[in-house]
Amino acid sequence: MAKDPWTDPDPQRGDFDAELTAADPRDAQVVEAGSGGKVTIVVSLEGEDAKRLQRIAAERGQRPGEVVAALLRDA
């Protein structure tokens, strides 16, 4: 059975080379290891999903971004 780097707990060097080659260079930034770089994830919701997120945030007494951050940490 072939390995799937997207689900493998230990992806190897080169596993995502095809995706990186196909990506628009404007969508990626190369950062040297140990440079203190950070990952930023942009989440865009609209319609019913946005309303649900706002409701959850209000129930928790948080901002929508705080709810998303908590969900990502817990994932």
Secondary structure, DSSP 8 states (H G I E B T S, - for coil): ----TTT-SS--TTTTHHHHHHS-GGG-----TTS-----------HHHHHHHHHHHHHHTS-HHHHHHHHHHH-
